[in-house]
Structure formats: structure tokens, C-alpha cells
Amino acid sequence: MDEQTEVLRSAAPNGGSPTDVRDVPDPLVGRRLEGRYEIVAPLARGGMATVYRALDTRLDREVAVKIMHAAFAHDPDFVRRFEREAKAVARISHPNVVAVHDTGLDDASDAPIVFLVMELVRGRTLRDLLEERGRLTPAQALHILEPVLSALVAAHDAGLVHRDVKPENVLLADSGTVKVADFGLARAVEASSLTANGGLLLGTMAYLAPEQVTHGDADGRTDIYAAGIVLYEMLTGKVPYTASTPMAVAYQHVHETVPAPSALDPSIPPVVDALVRRSTAGAPAERFPTAAEFLVATRQATRGLPAAGSRHSTLALPASEQLTQAVPVGGSTGTVGGAAIPPRPSATPASPRPPAAPVGRSRRRWRPRRWVVVLVLLTLISAGVGAAAWWYGSGRYENVPRLSGQTVTAATASLSSHNLKVVPGTPEYSDNVASGLVASTSPGSGKRLVRGSTVVIHPSLGVQMVAVPAVDGTTLDQARKALQDAGFGVGEVKHEYSTTGGAGTVIGSDPAQGQSIKHGSEVALTVSDGPAPVNLPDLTGMPQAQATSTLTALGLTASPVTQDFSTTVPTGSVISQNPTPGTVHVGDKVTLVISKGPPTVAVPDIRGKSAGDANAALAAFGLKPEQAFNGGGVVVYQNPLPGKSVPVGSTVRYFTD
């Protein structure tokens, strides 16, 4: 196919087709990412990424490289989640899931590049087909839906939810294979701060389940809802809800019921209506509980449709599109990829061979001959040998059916119908299968067994809930190890001043220790930076009550408080403090010395003494003498009287005769 006609129809955020960038110069063309992936040509650009055709120089093969827009490369949350989701998708090996080869971060220049390496597909997307044909017949729609659901079953069994099922992510290869692309990309984009308000994902609002809109919840049943909307669109040529704004569409998803497709096309059979109505039920509990059950119901509905040529399958497709009418159950094993390239023009189908002319009746009467008997015997012997060969080659074998998500009773009946015995096994936890249903079997689904072999059924215990371990008081490294040993990831780590833990120790977690949460969840930690610093003011001369109040307001305590005499500081005020004014920390103790005022002494008896002797006696006790009037005799009276306690420095008046 001419390279100038190659167009990628990648997932676009507005629910439509991306920009065709074949004729737009691109500076990345010719660049080699991580020394391996040489960019050959741009294919298309969407709201989140640009897709290129590239050459894997190490393995010498063409691949599709999806390069996220530059803003994402600077978001560490997105890069971390993007790598984790890509690794998870790469573990899925299924013919209807686009294979992810590699992921990387090329930082050889000032502008780092986050990229995803996938298979390259030659074909088109379901969006292309719907834009060209408008709508499909029920038979065509269900034949496309079956491999889509097969892909979802494989992903859900591996613990992955797509979150963004839509026609742009359904690839139709000219080899006859249907594949689902971009597993995990929606979850990675949601981790980015660029989409904190739903910016990029609002465009796919036409396919979001009500619980995604109201609570942001996503599990296997949200993919089932989106697949039901895609089925509705294939049948009618339009999505059930349209409005001028994405939020108006979201309101309809939450508050309205998806109408039956037959309301627009009465020729659509009731069994197909029932598939759409159940898969798009507003309450998750009312939908198909698993994609596997949706797939089984789809196959049953397909068998009940009118034969080809009836009014239900009259939409003719070109030869390159016949995959939509003949996709085998579970999908083809042809090689397709994460980028869809329009198919090469197909050759004109050969004219049908005219029917052979009827053979006339022989006029001769048939008579048995001996050679006829021999021929019959040889035929019977050959049939017997063939039957024996069939029995020992494949006839005595059965394949273990897919039972995940079924009730134990239904699974037991299914195994019995396959001539296999059932043994109850140990219950196990499952993130995708409700408690009491079948989580897995041993051997697993698809395993070839001799009839009469035993299959162990493991019931689901539901999602494993684990208590958050106690990490308060440990170091950050110790807390990380404790959380990882318990099966949790470490989320945001923030630092706070604290008086309850020394600097560098963990003082809290979110969720709190002891709370039971889903295994594998992230737990945020708070680490102490020690007590907060504060400035201690000068408290000397301040009344005790005021000084204590000042310390309390600063997060400090006055302890211990002692008292001492002071001739300079008033009684009840601060004489001194320890520490002295300066920087201290919340919770520190400050020692205060409070004044008891000056010391006291007993007034001496100076009566009968001369003025000179009286003055000397009072001075010896730290008292101030004051003679009432100058006389030449001895002291006859004093005030205060002898023996009274007075503060040092007090004045004693006396009289002489």
C-alpha cells in the first residue's frame, strides 16, 4: 500500500476521529528513541498523543509508536502510572487485545518523550466503518461485539479495566481480526494533573457509565456499559445521548435510561434489544455481572438471528470488510496492531460457479455386484479406523470451559456437560469476581483434558481487604517496608512539625493504621519535622500571670516556677528566665523566678540609746533611721515598735528626750 495513503484512526478525546497528519512536517521524523525505535512517518494526532509508524531497528520490524504530548512527560504521576499500566497490559496475551511491546522515556533532549510501542495494524477502526456505513445489521454488529467482549474477558481476568471502550479503540484488520486498543491509557491519563478536572476524558463522556460520572468508580461493569453503548451505536448509527456540553451528556447517563435500538429501527430483534438494555442498565448490579456472561449472551443471540440474506443482514460490505460478518468466536489469530492502517484495495470477487446441470436418470436397472460389497466393507473398515484415530487423537479430549464469574452450581453443570469431574478447591481472593462465584479453575480455561479428568473449582472470596499496619513512631524507610510487606504502595509523603514524634519519624498514615482497605492500595504518610521553632521574648519584670499566658500562647510551658527576694523587682513579677530570650521550640519548658519582694527583718529595740547608737543599730539591720527632731537625750519612742517584721530598707522613726 502506498505510504501516502496510510492513515491512523487513533483514539481521539472528543469521541471522533483524530487529525490526519500525513502532510504536516514533523520534527520527530528520523529521530531514534532510546537508540532503537526510528520514527518513519506521522500517522495521526489525537488529544493525548501522536501516533507514528516506526522501525524497531533491533528486531527489524515495523511498529506503531504512540508519543504522549509533551505536557504529560513533565508530570511524574502520569509517567509512573503510564509505565505501570503498560507493563500490566503487556502481560496479556490474547488474539483480540493489541499487543504492547515496550514503553519508554526518551530524555536525550530538553523535551523528554514518553512513548508506547505497539503492533502495527493494517485496516481501519470501527469509527471509520460507522462513518462510512452509518450503521450495521444486527448480525454484523454482534460479530464485531464478540471479539471485543473476548478481549475484555481476558483483560478483566488479568485484573485490568479498560475504562475507555469506544469505536476509536476497536480496530478492524484486513486480516479479519478485531482487536481492542489502549488498555490502561485512560487510567494513566486520569493520574495526570492535566486531567484533574476531567479535561481530556470529558470527550468520551458518550460512553462513560453513570458510576464513573458520579463517583469516578470503574470496574469490569463500567466496560460492559461502554460496550453496550458501542453496540447501540453500531445498530442505530448514533449514540443514545447527545447534548451541547459534555456535562449535559453526563447528566443524561446518570438520570435517564438507554432506549431500545428498535425504537429507531423496528426491524431489530427483541433479543438484541435485550442485550443493549441489560448491558447499559443504570445500576451496575443490574448489568451482566461479567464480560464473560455478556459474551455468552451475545453468542446465544447471534445463533437466534435470521439467516444471512434476510432483512436483518442486508447491509453489504466491501471484500476487505467481510471480517465483520465472519469473525470467529474469540477472534482470529491474524497479526494486527495498536495502530490501524486502511486496508489495501481488495480484488474483485470471482464470479460464482454456475450450478452443475442435473444428471438424468439411468435407464439401466442397478444390480448389486460383489465389488460393491467389498467397497462397503472397506468403507466401514476405514470409518472404524478413522473413528478410532479421532477418538485417540482428539475425540477423547475436552477443553476446560471459561467459568470465571459463574456460580459454582452453573460451573459444575458446565464441566459435567463436558464430561469432566469437579472437585471443590481452596477459595481465593479476586479483584474482579464477586464473593461466592468462581474465581478460577485448575487447570485453567482452554486446557485440553482427557474426558473424565478432574477440574478443581476455586470460589472467590471477593476483593482482598488488608488492615493498614501500624507505622507511627517508625522511620520513613521502616514504614515503607512495612507497607510493602503488607501489600500496599506508598503514596504521598508530607512533612509536618510535631511534638508527638521526633524529627524523621512517621506520625500518621492515610488511611489510618488498622483500617481495612483493598490490597495494593496506596497509603499516604506524614513524617515529623520535630517541634516548630518559636521566638521566646524577654519576660523579666512581667507579672507572673502575664508571663505564663505569653508562654502558653507560644506552645511553651512555665516549669518550674521558683520564688526569690528582690529589692528591685515588684512582688509577683519575673526576676529571671531560662532559657534567655531567643529561638526555642514548641513544647519546651521555661524556668521562671518570681519575686517575693525584699526580705524582712525584726525592728531592733533602740530605746534608751543615743541618736548615734540608734542610727548604727538600725543600719546594721538594713533599716533607715529617721529622728523626729533633734534632741540631745536618748531615744524614748520608736515607730515601728521593737520586734515588728518590716522589709529591709524600711524607715524607723524615733524620738529623743
GIMO-V123645 format. One record per residue. N is the residue number from 0. OMEGA is omega in whole degrees, -180 to 180 (none if undefined). Layout:
# GIMO-V123645
n:N omega:OMEGA
n:N omega:OMEGA
This chain:
# GIMO-V123645
n:0 omega:179
n:1 omega:-177
n:2 omega:-179
n:3 omega:-180
n:4 omega:-178
n:5 omega:-180
n:6 omega:175
n:7 omega:175
n:8 omega:-175
n:9 omega:-179
n:10 omega:179
n:11 omega:-173
n:12 omega:-178
n:13 omega:179
n:14 omega:179
n:15 omega:-177
n:16 omega:-180
n:17 omega:-179
n:18 omega:176
n:19 omega:-174
n:20 omega:-177
n:21 omega:-174
n:22 omega:-179
n:23 omega:179
n:24 omega:-177
n:25 omega:-178
n:26 omega:-178
n:27 omega:180
n:28 omega:-178
n:29 omega:179
n:30 omega:180
n:31 omega:-178
n:32 omega:180
n:33 omega:177
n:34 omega:-173
n:35 omega:-171
n:36 omega:-178
n:37 omega:-179
n:38 omega:-177
n:39 omega:-176
n:40 omega:174
n:41 omega:180
n:42 omega:180
n:43 omega:-180
n:44 omega:176
n:45 omega:-177
n:46 omega:-177
n:47 omega:-172
n:48 omega:170
n:49 omega:-178
n:50 omega:-179
n:51 omega:165
n:52 omega:-175
n:53 omega:178
n:54 omega:172
n:55 omega:-174
n:56 omega:180
n:57 omega:-179
n:58 omega:178
n:59 omega:178
n:60 omega:177
n:61 omega:178
n:62 omega:171
n:63 omega:179
n:64 omega:178
n:65 omega:-178
n:66 omega:-180
n:67 omega:180
n:68 omega:-169
n:69 omega:-177
n:70 omega:-179
n:71 omega:-176
n:72 omega:180
n:73 omega:-180
n:74 omega:-177
n:75 omega:178
n:76 omega:180
n:77 omega:-177
n:78 omega:-180
n:79 omega:-179
n:80 omega:-180
n:81 omega:180
n:82 omega:-178
n:83 omega:-179
n:84 omega:180
n:85 omega:178
n:86 omega:180
n:87 omega:-179
n:88 omega:-178
n:89 omega:180
n:90 omega:-180
n:91 omega:175
n:92 omega:-176
n:93 omega:-176
n:94 omega:-179
n:95 omega:177
n:96 omega:179
n:97 omega:-178
n:98 omega:175
n:99 omega:-178
n:100 omega:-170
n:101 omega:172
n:102 omega:-177
n:103 omega:176
n:104 omega:-179
n:105 omega:-178
n:106 omega:-179
n:107 omega:179
n:108 omega:-180
n:109 omega:-180
n:110 omega:-180
n:111 omega:-177
n:112 omega:173
n:113 omega:-174
n:114 omega:179
n:115 omega:-179
n:116 omega:-177
n:117 omega:172
n:118 omega:174
n:119 omega:-177
n:120 omega:174
n:121 omega:-176
n:122 omega:-178
n:123 omega:175
n:124 omega:175
n:125 omega:177
n:126 omega:178
n:127 omega:-178
n:128 omega:-180
n:129 omega:178
n:130 omega:-180
n:131 omega:-172
n:132 omega:-179
n:133 omega:178
n:134 omega:-178
n:135 omega:174
n:136 omega:177
n:137 omega:-179
n:138 omega:180
n:139 omega:-179
n:140 omega:-178
n:141 omega:178
n:142 omega:174
n:143 omega:-177
n:144 omega:-176
n:145 omega:179
n:146 omega:175
n:147 omega:179
n:148 omega:176
n:149 omega:178
n:150 omega:180
n:151 omega:178
n:152 omega:-180
n:153 omega:-179
n:154 omega:-179
n:155 omega:177
n:156 omega:179
n:157 omega:178
n:158 omega:-179
n:159 omega:173
n:160 omega:-175
n:161 omega:179
n:162 omega:-176
n:163 omega:178
n:164 omega:180
n:165 omega:-176
n:166 omega:180
n:167 omega:-178
n:168 omega:175
n:169 omega:-175
n:170 omega:179
n:171 omega:-178
n:172 omega:179
n:173 omega:173
n:174 omega:179
n:175 omega:-177
n:176 omega:173
n:177 omega:-179
n:178 omega:178
n:179 omega:-176
n:180 omega:172
n:181 omega:171
n:182 omega:175
n:183 omega:-177
n:184 omega:180
n:185 omega:179
n:186 omega:179
n:187 omega:-180
n:188 omega:179
n:189 omega:-180
n:190 omega:-175
n:191 omega:175
n:192 omega:179
n:193 omega:-177
n:194 omega:-179
n:195 omega:179
n:196 omega:177
n:197 omega:-173
n:198 omega:-175
n:199 omega:-175
n:200 omega:178
n:201 omega:-178
n:202 omega:-180
n:203 omega:-179
n:204 omega:-179
n:205 omega:-175
n:206 omega:-177
n:207 omega:178
n:208 omega:-178
n:209 omega:-177
n:210 omega:174
n:211 omega:-179
n:212 omega:-173
n:213 omega:-175
n:214 omega:-176
n:215 omega:-179
n:216 omega:178
n:217 omega:172
n:218 omega:-177
n:219 omega:-177
n:220 omega:174
n:221 omega:174
n:222 omega:178
n:223 omega:178
n:224 omega:-179
n:225 omega:178
n:226 omega:176
n:227 omega:177
n:228 omega:177
n:229 omega:177
n:230 omega:178
n:231 omega:-178
n:232 omega:178
n:233 omega:-176
n:234 omega:-173
n:235 omega:-178
n:236 omega:-180
n:237 omega:176
n:238 omega:-175
n:239 omega:-176
n:240 omega:174
n:241 omega:179
n:242 omega:-177
n:243 omega:-180
n:244 omega:177
n:245 omega:-178
n:246 omega:176
n:247 omega:175
n:248 omega:180
n:249 omega:180
n:250 omega:180
n:251 omega:178
n:252 omega:-175
n:253 omega:-169
n:254 omega:-178
n:255 omega:179
n:256 omega:180
n:257 omega:-178
n:258 omega:177
n:259 omega:178
n:260 omega:-179
n:261 omega:176
n:262 omega:177
n:263 omega:180
n:264 omega:-177
n:265 omega:-179
n:266 omega:-180
n:267 omega:-176
n:268 omega:179
n:269 omega:-178
n:270 omega:177
n:271 omega:173
n:272 omega:-177
n:273 omega:177
n:274 omega:-179
n:275 omega:-175
n:276 omega:-178
n:277 omega:-177
n:278 omega:-178
n:279 omega:177
n:280 omega:-177
n:281 omega:179
n:282 omega:-179
n:283 omega:-177
n:284 omega:-178
n:285 omega:178
n:286 omega:170
n:287 omega:-177
n:288 omega:180
n:289 omega:175
n:290 omega:179
n:291 omega:179
n:292 omega:175
n:293 omega:180
n:294 omega:179
n:295 omega:180
n:296 omega:179
n:297 omega:179
n:298 omega:178
n:299 omega:179
n:300 omega:180
n:301 omega:180
n:302 omega:-178
n:303 omega:-180
n:304 omega:177
n:305 omega:-179
n:306 omega:179
n:307 omega:-180
n:308 omega:177
n:309 omega:-177
n:310 omega:-178
n:311 omega:-180
n:312 omega:-175
n:313 omega:-178
n:314 omega:-178
n:315 omega:179
n:316 omega:174
n:317 omega:-177
n:318 omega:-178
n:319 omega:-178
n:320 omega:-176
n:321 omega:176
n:322 omega:-179
n:323 omega:179
n:324 omega:-174
n:325 omega:178
n:326 omega:179
n:327 omega:178
n:328 omega:-179
n:329 omega:177
n:330 omega:178
n:331 omega:177
n:332 omega:178
n:333 omega:-177
n:334 omega:175
n:335 omega:-175
n:336 omega:-174
n:337 omega:175
n:338 omega:-176
n:339 omega:178
n:340 omega:-177
n:341 omega:-176
n:342 omega:173
n:343 omega:177
n:344 omega:-178
n:345 omega:180
n:346 omega:179
n:347 omega:-178
n:348 omega:178
n:349 omega:179
n:350 omega:-179
n:351 omega:-180
n:352 omega:-180
n:353 omega:-179
n:354 omega:-180
n:355 omega:180
n:356 omega:-179
n:357 omega:-180
n:358 omega:-179
n:359 omega:180
n:360 omega:176
n:361 omega:180
n:362 omega:-179
n:363 omega:178
n:364 omega:-178
n:365 omega:177
n:366 omega:179
n:367 omega:177
n:368 omega:-179
n:369 omega:-179
n:370 omega:177
n:371 omega:179
n:372 omega:179
n:373 omega:-180
n:374 omega:178
n:375 omega:180
n:376 omega:178
n:377 omega:179
n:378 omega:179
n:379 omega:179
n:380 omega:179
n:381 omega:179
n:382 omega:179
n:383 omega:178
n:384 omega:179
n:385 omega:179
n:386 omega:179
n:387 omega:179
n:388 omega:178
n:389 omega:-177
n:390 omega:-178
n:391 omega:179
n:392 omega:-178
n:393 omega:-174
n:394 omega:-178
n:395 omega:-178
n:396 omega:174
n:397 omega:174
n:398 omega:179
n:399 omega:-180
n:400 omega:175
n:401 omega:-174
n:402 omega:-177
n:403 omega:179
n:404 omega:178
n:405 omega:174
n:406 omega:-180
n:407 omega:179
n:408 omega:180
n:409 omega:180
n:410 omega:179
n:411 omega:179
n:412 omega:-180
n:413 omega:179
n:414 omega:179
n:415 omega:179
n:416 omega:177
n:417 omega:178
n:418 omega:178
n:419 omega:180
n:420 omega:-176
n:421 omega:174
n:422 omega:178
n:423 omega:-179
n:424 omega:-180
n:425 omega:176
n:426 omega:180
n:427 omega:180
n:428 omega:178
n:429 omega:178
n:430 omega:-173
n:431 omega:-177
n:432 omega:-178
n:433 omega:-179
n:434 omega:179
n:435 omega:177
n:436 omega:-178
n:437 omega:177
n:438 omega:-180
n:439 omega:175
n:440 omega:176
n:441 omega:-1
n:442 omega:-178
n:443 omega:-178
n:444 omega:-180
n:445 omega:-180
n:446 omega:-178
n:447 omega:-177
n:448 omega:173
n:449 omega:179
n:450 omega:-178
n:451 omega:178
n:452 omega:-176
n:453 omega:175
n:454 omega:180
n:455 omega:178
n:456 omega:178
n:457 omega:178
n:458 omega:180
n:459 omega:171
n:460 omega:-176
n:461 omega:-179
n:462 omega:179
n:463 omega:178
n:464 omega:-175
n:465 omega:179
n:466 omega:177
n:467 omega:-178
n:468 omega:178
n:469 omega:-179
n:470 omega:179
n:471 omega:179
n:472 omega:178
n:473 omega:174
n:474 omega:-179
n:475 omega:179
n:476 omega:178
n:477 omega:180
n:478 omega:178
n:479 omega:-178
n:480 omega:-180
n:481 omega:180
n:482 omega:180
n:483 omega:178
n:484 omega:180
n:485 omega:178
n:486 omega:180
n:487 omega:171
n:488 omega:179
n:489 omega:180
n:490 omega:-178
n:491 omega:175
n:492 omega:179
n:493 omega:-176
n:494 omega:178
n:495 omega:170
n:496 omega:-178
n:497 omega:175
n:498 omega:-176
n:499 omega:180
n:500 omega:179
n:501 omega:-180
n:502 omega:179
n:503 omega:180
n:504 omega:180
n:505 omega:-179
n:506 omega:178
n:507 omega:177
n:508 omega:178
n:509 omega:2
n:510 omega:-176
n:511 omega:179
n:512 omega:-179
n:513 omega:180
n:514 omega:-179
n:515 omega:179
n:516 omega:-178
n:517 omega:179
n:518 omega:-179
n:519 omega:179
n:520 omega:177
n:521 omega:180
n:522 omega:178
n:523 omega:-178
n:524 omega:174
n:525 omega:-176
n:526 omega:-178
n:527 omega:170
n:528 omega:-178
n:529 omega:180
n:530 omega:179
n:531 omega:177
n:532 omega:175
n:533 omega:179
n:534 omega:180
n:535 omega:-179
n:536 omega:176
n:537 omega:-177
n:538 omega:-175
n:539 omega:-179
n:540 omega:-178
n:541 omega:176
n:542 omega:-174
n:543 omega:-178
n:544 omega:179
n:545 omega:180
n:546 omega:180
n:547 omega:179
n:548 omega:179
n:549 omega:179
n:550 omega:-180
n:551 omega:-180
n:552 omega:180
n:553 omega:-178
n:554 omega:180
n:555 omega:178
n:556 omega:177
n:557 omega:-178
n:558 omega:-6
n:559 omega:175
n:560 omega:179
n:561 omega:180
n:562 omega:179
n:563 omega:178
n:564 omega:176
n:565 omega:177
n:566 omega:-177
n:567 omega:-178
n:568 omega:-178
n:569 omega:178
n:570 omega:178
n:571 omega:179
n:572 omega:-175
n:573 omega:174
n:574 omega:-178
n:575 omega:180
n:576 omega:177
n:577 omega:10
n:578 omega:175
n:579 omega:-179
n:580 omega:-179
n:581 omega:-177
n:582 omega:173
n:583 omega:-178
n:584 omega:179
n:585 omega:-180
n:586 omega:179
n:587 omega:177
n:588 omega:180
n:589 omega:179
n:590 omega:178
n:591 omega:172
n:592 omega:-175
n:593 omega:-178
n:594 omega:171
n:595 omega:-175
n:596 omega:180
n:597 omega:177
n:598 omega:180
n:599 omega:177
n:600 omega:175
n:601 omega:-178
n:602 omega:180
n:603 omega:177
n:604 omega:-178
n:605 omega:-180
n:606 omega:-179
n:607 omega:179
n:608 omega:174
n:609 omega:-179
n:610 omega:-179
n:611 omega:180
n:612 omega:179
n:613 omega:180
n:614 omega:-179
n:615 omega:-179
n:616 omega:180
n:617 omega:-180
n:618 omega:180
n:619 omega:179
n:620 omega:178
n:621 omega:-180
n:622 omega:-179
n:623 omega:179
n:624 omega:175
n:625 omega:-179
n:626 omega:-175
n:627 omega:174
n:628 omega:-175
n:629 omega:176
n:630 omega:-176
n:631 omega:-175
n:632 omega:-179
n:633 omega:-178
n:634 omega:179
n:635 omega:-179
n:636 omega:178
n:637 omega:179
n:638 omega:6
n:639 omega:-179
n:640 omega:180
n:641 omega:177
n:642 omega:180
n:643 omega:179
n:644 omega:179
n:645 omega:177
n:646 omega:175
n:647 omega:-178
n:648 omega:179
n:649 omega:-179
n:650 omega:176
n:651 omega:178
n:652 omega:178
n:653 omega:-179
n:654 omega:176
n:655 omega:-179
n:656 omega:none
